Amino acid sequence: MIRIRRGIGALGRKVLTGAALCATSAAAWADRPWNFQTPVTPIAQQQYDLHLYIFWICVVIFVGVFGVMFYSLFKHRRSVGHQAAQFHENTVVEVVWTVIPFLILLFIAYPATKTILALKDTTAPDMTVKVTGYQWKWNYEYLGEGVSYYSELATPLAQIMGQAPKDEHYLLEVDHPLVVPVNAKVRVLLTAGDVIHSWWVPAFGVKQDAIPGFVRDTWFKAEKVGIYRGQCAELCGKEHGFMPVVVEVKSKEDYDKWMGEQKKLAAAAADDPNKVWDQAALVARGEKVFNANCAACHQAAGTGNPAAKIPALVGDPVVMGPPNDQIHVVLNGRNAMPSWKSLSDTDLAAVITYTRNAWGNKASAGLVQPAQVLAERGK
């Protein structure tokens, strides 16, 4: 008897706990690690509400179906003298089990359709950003502003290789996040320069594929200042896990200040591909481009990574050979090396010049001008 009372007490505590959890606000539920991320855009909130709405419909169906089933099994079991009833083609039963599911689907379809239509409504945006996916980075271009930059993984190589402790945002941090103002409707145009990617920010309720040769669009309107993280959600190659998405939402005043700074940087960085550079200037610029884009694989000392079958650049036949051969490889990629067409002609000329003169390399044609890259790119 004591055991029964204790069991009832434990059951009662579980029931009370469950009731308390059910009374918790939707925002608190959204904060739980096994739930969706807390919505910060109208469309994400609409998706979350739809999720809860359909979830509770499923709960009611589950309780109703299994409740009737277990009641029938218990009350009409053979051991209490019940005999199985024999009936076929009961019109009322067939109408009921056809009409009720139809009505349930209607109750689900209406809000689901509203959410899908809202998700696709990209009209009347406050600003438009073109997003292009590359292996393995994103290019953000603010249309009408003259501002464009690349966003790449910023997690230190030492953490990736297990040589340093991983921080809170391991593999979810970038050097240049997408920056947008709060409470602005942002239209996002998506495409890709090589393979299929997918731009995904869970807190925004946005996930759209970026497909080479196609331009697709989506939108979001962040209602809270902060930093929001996502990932490429399409398997796009061996570095797929190293392609995060980070969006920083600023106040209108901070965004305007940031955009003004970016326009100054863009004006300063504008290069004429026909400009003739001296070798020292290209080498200095090429070292920065190499460290930002190439050192992760080829190593800062150009020694490569034999374990990963990444060749050394020190004394490499391509690096030491005719310039056009190296330009072709850098533009189009080779084996595991991706195409670097996304870099400017000047940056490519600089990094090629750097590799032909660094680490003891003394290529016969050590200076490569941007015009040579431009000519090869046009072939």
C-alpha positions in Angstrom: 0.0 0.0 0.0 2.9 2.3 0.8 4.5 1.6 -2.5 1.3 2.4 -4.3 0.9 5.7 -2.6 4.6 6.6 -3.3 4.0 5.6 -6.9 0.9 7.8 -7.1 2.9 10.7 -5.5 5.6 10.4 -8.1 3.1 10.2 -10.9 1.4 13.3 -9.5 4.6 15.2 -9.4 5.3 14.3 -13.1 1.8 15.4 -14.1 2.2 18.7 -12.3 5.6 19.2 -13.9 4.1 18.5 -17.3 1.3 20.9 -16.7 3.8 23.6 -15.6 5.8 23.0 -18.8 2.7 23.3 -21.0 1.9 26.6 -19.3 5.3 28.0 -20.2 5.3 30.8 -22.8 6.1 30.1 -26.5 9.2 32.2 -26.2 10.5 30.1 -23.3 9.8 26.9 -25.3 11.6 28.3 -28.3 14.7 28.9 -26.1 15.1 25.3 -25.3 18.0 23.6 -27.1 15.8 20.9 -28.7 13.4 23.4 -30.1 13.6 25.9 -33.0 15.9 28.9 -32.5 14.0 31.9 -31.1 12.4 33.7 -34.1 13.6 37.3 -34.8 11.7 37.9 -38.0 7.9 38.0 -38.8 8.2 35.0 -41.1 10.2 32.9 -38.6 7.6 33.7 -36.0 4.9 32.6 -38.4 6.7 29.4 -39.1 7.1 28.7 -35.4 3.4 29.3 -34.7 2.5 27.0 -37.6 4.8 24.4 -36.2 3.1 24.6 -32.8 -0.4 24.6 -34.3 0.2 21.5 -36.3 2.0 19.8 -33.4 -1.0 20.2 -31.1 -3.4 19.0 -33.8 -1.2 15.9 -34.0 -1.3 15.5 -30.2 -5.1 15.7 -30.2 -5.3 13.1 -33.0 -2.8 10.8 -31.2 -4.7 11.0 -27.9 -8.0 10.5 -29.6 -7.0 7.6 -31.8 -5.0 5.7 -29.2 -7.6 6.6 -26.5 -10.4 5.0 -28.4 -8.2 2.1 -29.3 -7.1 1.3 -25.8 -10.6 1.9 -24.4 -12.0 -0.5 -27.0 -9.4 -3.1 -26.2 -10.0 -2.9 -22.5 -13.8 -2.7 -22.4 -14.5 -5.2 -25.2 -12.0 -7.9 -24.4 -13.0 -11.5 -24.6 -12.2 -12.2 -20.9 -15.2 -10.1 -19.8 -17.6 -11.9 -22.2 -17.7 -9.6 -25.2 -18.1 -11.1 -28.6 -16.7 -9.6 -31.8 -19.3 -7.8 -33.8 -19.6 -8.6 -37.5 -20.5 -5.7 -39.8 -19.4 -4.5 -43.3 -19.8 -1.4 -45.4 -21.1 0.8 -42.7 -21.9 4.0 -44.6 -21.9 6.3 -41.5 -18.4 5.0 -40.4 -17.0 5.4 -43.9 -18.4 9.0 -44.2 -17.0 9.9 -40.8 -13.5 8.6 -41.4 -13.4 10.4 -44.8 -14.9 13.8 -43.7 -12.9 14.2 -40.5 -9.4 13.8 -42.1 -10.5 16.1 -44.9 -11.5 18.8 -42.4 -8.2 18.3 -40.5 -6.3 18.8 -43.7 -8.2 22.0 -44.4 -7.4 23.4 -41.0 -3.7 22.6 -41.6 -3.6 23.7 -45.3 -5.0 27.2 -44.7 -2.4 28.5 -42.3 0.4 26.6 -44.1 -0.6 28.2 -47.4 -0.6 31.7 -45.8 2.9 31.1 -44.4 4.3 29.9 -47.8 2.8 32.9 -49.6 4.3 35.2 -47.0 7.7 33.5 -47.4 7.6 34.1 -51.1 6.5 37.8 -51.0 9.7 39.7 -51.8 7.9 42.8 -53.0 8.6 46.3 -51.7 12.0 45.7 -50.1 13.9 48.4 -48.2 17.2 47.0 -49.6 18.5 44.2 -51.8 21.6 42.1 -51.3 22.9 39.7 -53.9 24.4 36.5 -52.3 26.7 34.3 -54.4 27.9 31.0 -53.0 31.4 29.7 -53.8 33.5 26.8 -52.6 33.7 27.7 -49.7 32.6 31.2 -49.0 29.9 33.8 -49.6 30.0 37.0 -51.7 27.7 39.8 -50.5 26.9 42.6 -53.0 24.7 45.5 -51.8 22.9 46.4 -55.0 22.9 50.1 -55.7 25.5 50.9 -53.0 28.7 49.8 -54.8 29.7 47.6 -51.9 30.8 44.0 -52.3 32.9 41.7 -50.2 33.6 38.0 -49.4 32.7 36.3 -46.1 34.9 33.3 -45.1 35.4 31.1 -42.1 37.4 32.8 -39.4 37.9 29.9 -37.0 41.6 29.5 -36.5 43.3 26.5 -38.2 44.7 25.5 -34.8 41.2 24.8 -33.5 40.2 22.9 -36.6 43.4 20.7 -36.3 42.7 20.1 -32.6 45.8 22.0 -31.5 43.8 24.6 -29.5 40.6 24.6 -27.5 37.4 25.3 -29.5 35.6 28.5 -28.7 31.9 29.1 -28.4 31.3 29.7 -32.1 33.5 27.1 -33.5 33.0 26.8 -37.3 30.3 29.5 -37.0 32.4 32.6 -37.2 33.4 34.6 -40.3 35.8 37.5 -41.1 33.1 39.7 -42.7 29.4 39.0 -41.8 26.5 40.3 -43.8 25.4 43.5 -42.1 21.8 44.8 -42.3 19.7 47.4 -40.5 17.1 46.4 -37.9 13.4 46.5 -39.0 14.3 46.7 -42.7 12.9 44.3 -45.3 15.9 42.8 -47.0 15.4 41.0 -50.3 18.1 38.4 -50.9 19.0 37.4 -54.5 20.8 34.0 -54.4 23.0 32.3 -57.0 26.2 30.3 -57.1 29.4 30.4 -59.0 30.3 26.7 -59.0 28.1 24.1 -57.3 24.7 24.2 -55.5 24.9 25.9 -52.1 22.1 26.8 -49.6 21.9 30.0 -47.5 20.3 29.2 -44.2 19.8 31.3 -41.1 17.4 29.5 -38.7 16.5 32.5 -36.5 15.3 34.3 -39.7 13.2 31.4 -41.0 15.2 31.6 -44.3 16.7 28.7 -46.2 17.1 29.1 -50.0 19.2 27.1 -52.4 21.9 29.0 -54.5 22.1 27.3 -57.9 24.6 28.1 -60.7 22.9 29.8 -63.6 19.8 30.7 -61.7 18.8 33.6 -59.5 16.4 32.9 -56.7 15.1 35.2 -54.0 13.9 35.3 -50.5 13.6 37.9 -47.8 13.8 38.6 -44.1 13.1 41.5 -41.7 15.1 41.2 -38.5 13.3 42.9 -35.6 16.1 42.6 -33.0 19.7 43.9 -33.0 22.2 41.1 -32.7 24.4 38.5 -34.4 22.7 35.5 -36.0 24.4 32.4 -37.3 23.6 29.8 -39.9 25.4 27.5 -42.4 25.4 26.3 -45.9 22.7 23.6 -45.8 23.6 21.9 -49.1 26.5 19.4 -49.4 28.8 21.4 -51.6 32.1 19.7 -51.3 34.8 18.6 -48.9 34.9 21.9 -47.1 31.1 22.1 -46.8 31.3 22.2 -43.0 33.5 25.3 -43.1 31.0 27.6 -44.9 29.0 29.4 -42.2 26.6 32.2 -42.6 26.7 35.1 -40.1 24.4 38.1 -40.2 24.9 41.1 -38.0 21.8 43.3 -37.4 22.7 46.8 -36.5 20.6 49.9 -35.5 19.8 52.2 -38.3 22.4 54.8 -37.1 25.1 52.1 -36.8 24.3 50.6 -40.1 24.5 54.0 -41.9 27.9 54.6 -40.3 29.1 51.1 -41.3 27.9 51.5 -44.9 29.7 54.9 -45.2 33.0 53.2 -44.1 32.4 50.4 -46.6 31.9 52.8 -49.4 35.2 54.5 -48.6 37.0 51.1 -48.5 35.4 50.1 -51.8 36.5 53.3 -53.5 40.0 52.9 -52.2 40.2 49.2 -53.3 39.0 49.8 -56.8 41.7 48.7 -59.2 42.3 49.3 -62.8 43.3 45.9 -64.4 45.3 47.8 -67.0 47.5 49.5 -64.3 51.2 48.5 -64.5 52.5 47.5 -61.1 56.1 47.1 -59.9 57.1 43.8 -58.5 57.7 44.9 -54.9 54.1 46.3 -54.6 52.6 43.2 -56.1 54.6 40.9 -53.8 53.5 42.8 -50.8 49.9 42.7 -51.8 50.2 39.1 -52.9 51.4 38.0 -49.4 48.2 39.3 -47.8 46.0 37.6 -50.5 47.9 34.4 -50.0 47.6 34.4 -46.2 43.9 35.1 -46.4 43.0 32.6 -49.1 45.7 30.0 -49.7 47.8 29.5 -46.5 45.2 27.2 -44.9 46.0 24.5 -47.5 49.4 25.3 -48.9 50.7 26.5 -45.5 52.2 30.0 -44.8 55.7 28.7 -45.8 54.4 27.2 -49.1 55.3 23.7 -48.0 51.9 22.2 -48.7 50.3 19.3 -46.8 51.5 15.8 -48.0 49.0 14.0 -45.8 46.2 15.8 -47.6 47.8 15.5 -51.0 48.2 19.3 -51.2 51.4 20.0 -53.2 54.2 22.4 -52.0 54.6 25.6 -53.9 58.3 25.7 -53.2 59.9 24.7 -56.4 56.6 23.6 -57.9 56.8 23.2 -61.7 53.7 25.2 -62.3 54.8 28.1 -60.1 58.3 28.1 -61.7 57.0 27.6 -65.3 55.3 29.8 -67.8 53.0 32.4 -66.1 50.0 31.6 -68.3 50.0 28.0 -67.0 49.8 29.2 -63.4 47.2 31.8 -64.2 45.1 29.1 -65.9 45.3 26.8 -62.8 44.4 29.6 -60.4 41.5 30.7 -62.5 40.0 27.3 -63.2 41.3 25.1 -60.3 42.9 21.7 -60.4 42.2 18.5 -58.5 41.2 19.5 -55.0 42.0 23.2 -55.6 38.9 25.3 -56.3 38.6 28.0 -58.9 39.7 31.5 -57.7 37.9 33.5 -60.3 36.1 35.3 -57.5 39.2 37.3 -56.7 40.0 40.4 -58.7 42.6 40.4 -61.6 44.9 42.5 -59.4 44.6 40.2 -56.4 45.3 37.1 -58.6 48.3 38.8 -60.3 49.6 39.8 -56.9 49.3 36.3 -55.3 50.8 34.6 -58.4 53.7 37.1 -58.4 54.2 36.5 -54.7 54.4 32.7 -55.0 56.9 33.0 -57.9 59.2 35.1 -55.7 58.6 33.8 -52.1 60.3 31.0 -50.1 63.4 31.1 -52.3 61.4 30.7 -55.6 63.1 32.6 -58.4 60.8 32.1 -61.5 62.2 33.4 -64.8 59.1 35.4 -65.3 58.5 36.5 -61.8 56.2 39.5 -62.4 52.6 38.9 -63.5 50.5 42.0 -64.3 46.7 42.2 -63.8 46.2 42.6 -67.6 47.7 39.1 -68.1 45.1 37.6 -65.7 42.3 39.6 -67.5 43.4 38.2 -70.8 43.5 34.7 -69.6 40.1 35.1 -67.9 38.5 36.1 -71.2 39.6 32.9 -73.0 
